């Protein structure tokens, strides 16, 4: 799937395209409705459908010291946008210069002159321009001025708990450890993808070897133990149990994800794994010694196996 960074060599990718425009962090049900609308609109206009995403996320520019908040890695987002129907991804560089553009300048200079778009589709709550003063009505009026057709995707209502479908509500659910609600909002499990790095080998000494993955820019969900499925480099899926946190029993200080794969043998160091967080089992806690920790790991493994063998797909 073509992914373009910036505004060079875009003629074949964006010229005459219809763009689904937004941050698309999490590519949840609402985002997919925007992309679906863009794909349908593109067919009407005889164009192809692209996803135009801001990179980095505007929050990272406005509050560079904010705690990690990403719901996806860049590669996860690209894969999810492809599944949703986009044929290309345009990464629009978001910096202070873009942040202070007026809505009209953004339409004229970016969407028309640089990208050459035929159409734009957003969600109803889309805001843009300096101070976020532009909304979908502004975008529509500017589209009429500059010859860009604008559509607004209809809101999606899951109506299972009064939750608004947004990246914010997904983050709130994850901070509670409510990965089931997060998965329903996103339409897929929240997953952490990363390279397996060497740890301190304590898991192996306890009889439960783990694959250790740094959390990087990901939002920190509630610290604790989770039942997980692990997507392996060969395309297979292995069930397991994971601890997400700082490991207070062994005086850990840096949060990471430690995954024990059930009934698995093999060397995963330097391999990339994607870990689906399927169920929150218990909060992270400090135990009175390694024997108590080992006994709890056994219980966690039993509970995770029971959940994974009986649960239905999200």
C-alpha positions in Angstrom: 0.0 0.0 0.0 1.6 3.3 -1.0 2.4 5.6 1.8 3.6 9.2 1.0 5.4 11.5 3.4 5.1 15.2 2.8 4.1 16.8 -0.5 6.7 15.6 -3.1 6.0 13.2 -5.9 2.3 13.1 -5.2 0.9 13.6 -8.7 0.0 9.9 -9.2 -1.1 9.4 -5.6 -3.3 12.3 -4.7 -4.2 14.2 -7.9 -7.9 14.0 -8.3 -8.3 11.8 -5.3 -11.0 11.8 -2.6 -9.3 12.0 0.9 -10.7 10.9 4.2 -9.1 13.5 6.4 -8.2 13.2 10.1 -5.9 11.8 12.7 -7.4 8.3 12.7 -5.6 7.3 15.9 -7.1 3.9 16.6 -9.1 3.7 13.3 -12.2 3.1 15.4 -15.8 2.6 14.1 -16.2 6.3 13.6 -13.0 6.6 11.6 -14.0 3.7 9.4 -17.3 5.4 8.7 -15.4 8.4 7.4 -13.2 6.1 5.2 -16.2 4.2 3.9 -18.0 7.4 3.0 -14.9 8.6 1.2 -14.6 5.4 -0.8 -18.2 5.5 -1.8 -17.8 9.2 -2.8 -14.7 8.4 -4.7 -16.5 5.8 -6.8 -19.2 8.4 -7.6 -16.5 10.9 -8.7 -14.4 8.3 -10.6 -11.5 8.8 -8.2 -9.5 6.7 -5.9 -9.8 6.9 -2.1 -6.8 8.0 0.1 -6.5 8.5 3.8 -4.8 11.9 4.6 -3.5 11.7 8.2 -1.6 14.3 10.2 1.9 13.2 11.4 2.9 13.6 14.0 -0.3 13.9 15.9 -1.1 17.6 16.6 -1.2 17.0 20.3 2.5 16.0 20.2 3.3 19.4 18.6 1.1 21.5 20.9 2.1 19.6 24.1 5.5 17.9 23.3 5.9 16.8 26.9 2.5 15.1 27.2 2.6 11.5 28.4 2.4 8.8 25.7 -1.1 8.6 24.2 -1.0 6.7 20.9 -3.4 3.9 20.3 -1.5 2.5 17.3 1.9 2.5 15.8 2.3 4.1 12.4 2.4 0.7 10.7 -0.7 -0.5 12.5 -2.5 2.6 11.4 -1.5 2.0 7.8 -2.7 -1.6 7.9 -6.0 -0.6 9.5 -6.6 2.1 7.0 -6.0 -0.3 4.2 -8.5 -2.8 5.7 -11.0 0.1 6.0 -10.8 0.7 2.3 -8.1 3.4 1.7 -5.8 2.6 -1.3 -3.1 5.0 -0.2 -2.0 7.0 2.8 -0.8 10.6 2.7 1.1 11.7 5.8 0.6 15.4 6.1 3.5 17.0 8.1 2.0 18.7 11.1 4.2 21.5 12.5 3.8 25.0 13.9 3.5 26.4 10.4 0.5 24.2 9.6 -0.9 24.9 13.1 -1.2 28.6 12.5 -2.7 28.4 9.0 -6.1 29.9 8.5 -8.8 27.5 7.3 -8.7 29.1 3.9 -5.0 28.8 3.6 -5.2 25.1 4.6 -7.8 24.5 1.9 -6.0 26.5 -0.8 -2.4 25.7 -0.1 -2.5 22.2 1.2 -5.7 20.4 -0.1 -5.8 22.1 -3.5 -2.3 23.3 -4.5 -0.2 20.6 -2.8 -2.5 17.6 -2.9 -4.8 18.4 -5.8 -7.8 16.7 -4.2 -11.1 16.3 -5.9 -13.0 15.6 -2.7 -12.6 15.6 1.1 -14.6 13.6 3.7 -14.4 14.2 7.4 -16.4 13.4 10.6 -18.9 15.9 11.9 -16.6 17.1 14.7 -13.7 17.9 12.4 -12.0 21.2 13.2 -9.0 22.8 11.5 -7.1 26.1 11.1 -5.5 28.3 13.7 -7.2 28.0 17.0 -9.4 25.2 15.5 -11.8 27.9 14.2 -12.8 26.0 11.1 -15.5 23.3 11.2 -17.3 21.2 8.6 -19.4 24.2 7.6 -16.3 26.2 7.0 -14.7 23.3 5.0 -17.9 22.9 2.9 -18.0 26.7 2.1 -14.3 26.7 1.2 -14.7 23.6 -0.9 -17.3 25.4 -3.0 -14.9 28.3 -3.5 -12.0 26.2 -4.5 -13.7 23.4 -6.4 -13.3 20.6 -3.8 -16.4 18.5 -3.1 -16.9 18.0 0.7 -18.9 15.3 2.4 -19.5 14.7 6.1 -19.8 11.1 7.3 -22.8 10.2 9.3 -22.2 9.6 13.0 -22.0 6.0 14.1 -24.0 5.0 17.2 -23.1 1.7 18.8 -25.3 2.6 21.8 -24.1 -0.2 24.1 -23.2 1.9 27.1 -23.9 5.5 26.1 -20.2 5.8 25.0 -19.3 8.3 22.3 -17.1 6.6 19.7 -13.9 8.6 19.8 -10.2 8.1 20.4 -10.7 9.8 23.8 -13.3 7.3 25.0 -11.0 4.5 23.8 -8.2 5.9 25.9 -10.5 6.4 28.9 -11.5 2.7 28.7 -7.9 1.5 28.5 -6.9 3.6 31.5 -9.6 1.7 33.4 -8.3 -1.6 32.1 -11.6 -2.0 30.3 -10.1 -3.6 27.1 -13.5 -5.1 26.2 -15.1 -1.7 25.8 -12.1 -0.4 24.0 -12.3 -3.3 21.5 -16.0 -2.7 20.9 -15.3 1.0 20.2 -12.4 0.2 17.9 -13.9 -2.9 16.3 -10.7 -4.8 17.1 -8.6 -5.5 20.2 -6.2 -2.8 21.4 -2.8 -4.2 20.4 0.8 -3.3 21.3 3.3 -4.0 18.6 7.0 -4.0 19.1 10.4 -5.7 18.9 11.3 -8.3 21.5 14.2 -7.1 23.5 16.4 -8.8 26.2 15.2 -8.4 29.7 16.6 -9.5 33.0 15.8 -13.2 32.5 13.8 -13.4 35.8 10.8 -14.9 34.0 13.0 -17.7 32.7 14.4 -18.3 36.1 10.9 -18.5 37.5 9.9 -21.1 34.9 7.9 -18.6 32.8 10.0 -17.1 30.0 8.7 -13.9 28.6 9.0 -11.8 25.5 9.7 -8.2 26.6 8.4 -5.3 24.5 9.0 -1.6 25.1 5.8 0.5 25.2 7.3 3.4 23.3 4.7 6.0 22.3 1.7 3.8 23.2 -0.8 5.0 25.8 -0.3 3.2 29.1 -3.4 1.2 29.8 -4.1 0.3 33.4 -1.1 -1.6 34.8 -1.8 -5.2 35.5 -2.1 -8.7 34.1 -3.9 -9.4 30.8 -5.0 -12.4 28.8 -3.6 -12.0 25.3 -3.2 -13.4 21.8 0.2 -12.9 20.2 0.6 -12.5 16.4 3.8 -14.2 15.5 6.2 -13.3 12.7 5.2 -16.5 10.7 1.6 -15.4 10.7 0.6 -17.7 13.6 -1.3 -16.7 16.7 -0.2 -17.9 20.2 -2.3 -17.5 23.4 -0.6 -16.1 26.4 -0.6 -14.0 29.6 1.1 -10.6 29.9 2.1 -8.3 32.6 2.0 -4.6 31.7 3.7 -2.4 34.2 6.9 -1.6 36.1 7.3 -5.0 38.0 7.3 -3.6 41.6 8.2 -7.0 43.2 11.6 -6.9 41.6 12.0 -3.1 42.0 11.4 -2.3 38.4 11.2 1.3 37.4 10.4 1.4 33.7 7.1 0.2 32.4 7.1 -2.5 29.7 5.0 -5.4 28.4 6.2 -8.9 29.4 4.4 -11.7 27.5 4.5 -15.4 28.4 3.3 -17.5 25.4 1.6 -20.7 26.4 3.2 -24.0 25.1 5.6 -22.1 22.9 9.2 -22.9 22.2 11.4 -20.7 20.0 13.7 -17.7 19.9 11.8 -14.4 19.5 14.5 -12.0 20.2 14.6 -9.1 17.7 11.3 -10.3 16.2 8.3 -8.0 15.9 5.2 -9.2 17.8 1.7 -7.7 17.9 0.0 -8.4 21.2 -3.8 -8.3 21.4 -4.9 -7.2 24.9 -8.1 -9.3 25.4 -9.0 -9.3 29.1 -7.8 -7.5 32.2 -7.3 -10.1 34.9 -5.9 -8.2 37.9 -4.1 -5.0 38.8 -0.3 -5.0 39.1 0.8 -5.6 42.7 4.0 -6.0 44.8 4.4 -9.5 46.2 6.3 -10.6 49.3 9.1 -12.3 47.5 9.6 -14.4 44.3 7.9 -17.5 45.6 4.6 -15.5 46.1 5.1 -14.0 42.7 5.6 -17.4 41.1 2.5 -18.8 42.7 0.4 -15.9 41.4 1.9 -16.3 37.9 0.6 -19.8 37.9 -2.9 -18.6 38.9 -2.8 -15.9 36.3 -1.9 -18.4 33.6 -4.8 -20.7 34.6 -7.2 -17.8 34.5 -5.9 -16.5 31.1 -6.2 -20.0 29.6 -9.7 -20.3 30.8 -10.7 -17.0 29.4 -9.0 -17.6 26.1 -10.6 -21.0 25.7 -14.1 -19.8 26.4 -14.3 -16.3 25.0 -15.9 -15.3 21.7 -14.1 -13.1 19.2 -14.6 -9.4 19.7 
